[in-house]
């Protein structure tokens, strides 16, 4: 079975390559914004919709215009992909009810473009990777991969770093890893990131909370800098580095934990949480965003494929915290989140709230697995 997997590596372009990458980023942004304006004005003025194929023909004419010859310096496939991204944004708006496409700003914290691997234009040779129009760029290949490169996304972060994300088509059979055939139930929380059915807890790193003072200080300094000045640009990079550190701490923790869980277990039971809905609680939204449950569940799902394990999501409204894992008695008093320990009035079993919930989540998941 074939499966597409992403690999992200740090790029180290020289000055000429960095200039060309920045030009390509700017050209892709220009194409997106220009044809967004064309499609919007066409509908507002003439009630006529412009299709992707029409914008593609218009772009060919635009590149021949003497005022836009600089577009030929960029990768033509990347420019075409910008048109596809615009068309997808329109489809999402009309078919899925998402927001109307927005113009891209060069002041966005992160800029990126995507190009496809046509005729092996993207390939790895030693410590360098070849990108269309740019040539061989030095990069840090932290992981090996086997498979066909489908496309590459080049990203420039707010701190000025360059990364390339490769979409690789691989055979799962060639990359399938063994797990230790264990079973685990997980109850996620805010104080502790999660508790398993054995009572083991995984600490919540809380990077946003830990670095909030540093973040506030950097933001205040930025607000005092004059618009357009070099001092403001330097301070913007300092602020971006704090944000980047927060993101890196969170991602590092999540990747290590999800890899450990998938390596050690055949069955992983978790709750099916409506994280987006929970974020509407303004008292807990910051803490929920900091803990990043959605990313945790996403990583578990895709890593489970490569370790051959099962991630089972227990229904959202299953009363895992209220049910005694020993006799099944339902204690409605535990709806109060301040109740961390309780004793079952029927069987007398003393419960830790989180451990009891994790045990119930595992039992429910195994029941669902056996009945499937």
Residue, then its C-alpha position, 0 to 999 in steps of 0.5 A: x500500500x502506498x502512502x504519502x508522508x511529509x519530511x521537513x528539512x532546514x535549508x541553508x541557501x547562499x546569498x544568490x539562492x536566498x534572493x531567488x527564493x525571496x523573488x519566487x515567494x514574492x512572485x507567487x504572492x503577486x500572482x495570487x493577489x492579482x488574480x484574486x482581484x481579477x476574479x473578484x472585480x469580474x464578478x462585482x462588475x459583470x456578474x461573471x465568474x472566472x475559471x482556473x483555466x481562464x486565469x492560467x491563460x491570463x497569466x501566460x499573457x501577463x508574463x509576456x507583458x513588458x511590465x511583468x517580465x520579472x515573473x519569468x525569473x520565478x519557477x513557472x510551476x510554483x506560479x501555476x500552483x498559486x493559481x490552483x491554491x486560489x481556485x481551491x480557496x474559491x471552491x472551499x468558499x462556495x462548496x464548504x462555506x469557508x471564508x472568502x479568499x483573502x489577499x496575501x501580505x508580505x508582512x505575514x509571519x510566514x511565506x511559502x510556495x509549492x512546486x511539483x517534481x516534474x521530470x526529477x527536477x527535485x532530487x537529493x544528492x548528498x548534502x544538497x537538494x535540487x530545487x527548480x530555478x534555484x539549483x542545488x541548495x545545502x540542507x540538513x537531512x535529519x532523516x532518511x526516506x525511501x520513495x518518490x518525491x511528489x512536491x516540495x514546499x519552500x518556507x521562509x519563517x518570520x525569523x528568516x530561516x528557510x525550510x523545505x517540506x517534501x511530500x514523498x510517496x512511500x510503500x507502508x510495507x517497506x517502512x512499517x515498524x513494530x510496536x510492543x503490543x501494549x494497551x493504553x488508555x489516555x485521559x488528557x488534561x490541563x494540569x497534567x498533559x495526560x494520565x494513562x490507565x496505570x496512573x502514569x502522568x505526562x507533564x504539561x510543558x506549558x511553553x506559552x505560560x512559561x515564556x509569557x513574560x518574555x513574550x509580553x516584554x518583546x511585544x511592548x518593545x515592538x509597539x514602541x518602535x517607529x514604523x518602517x525603522x530598522x530598529x522595529x525590524x530587528x525587534x520584530x525578529x526578536x519577537x518572532x524568535x520567542x514565538x518560534x521557541x514556544x512552537x518548537x518546545x510544544x512540537x518537540x514534546x508532542x513528537x516525542x510523546x506520540x512516538x513513544x506511545x505508538x512504539x509501545x502499544x498496539x491499542x491506544x484509546x483516547x477521547x474524541x474531543x471537540x477542541x474547536x468548541x472547547x476553545x469558545x470557553x474564554x476562561x480556558x481557551x488560552x490553556x487549551x491552545x497551549x496544550x495543543x490537544x488537536x495536534x496531539x491527536x493528529x500526530x497519533x493518528x498518522x504515526x499509528x499507520x507506520x507502527x501498525x497500531x490502532x488509535x480508538x476514539x471513545x465518544x465525546x459524551x462517554x462519562x469516563x470520569x463519572x463511572x467507577x471502573x470497578x463496578x460501573x456505578x455512575x457518580x454525578x458529583x464528579x461533574x465538578x472538576x475540582x473533585x480529583x479523588x473520590x470513593x465509590x459508595x457501592x464497592x468502596x474503591x478509592x479513585x484518582x479521577x484521571x486514572x479512573x477515567x483512563x481505565x474507563x476509556x481503555x475499557x470502552x475502546x476495547x469494547x468498541x474494537x471487539x464489537x466492530 
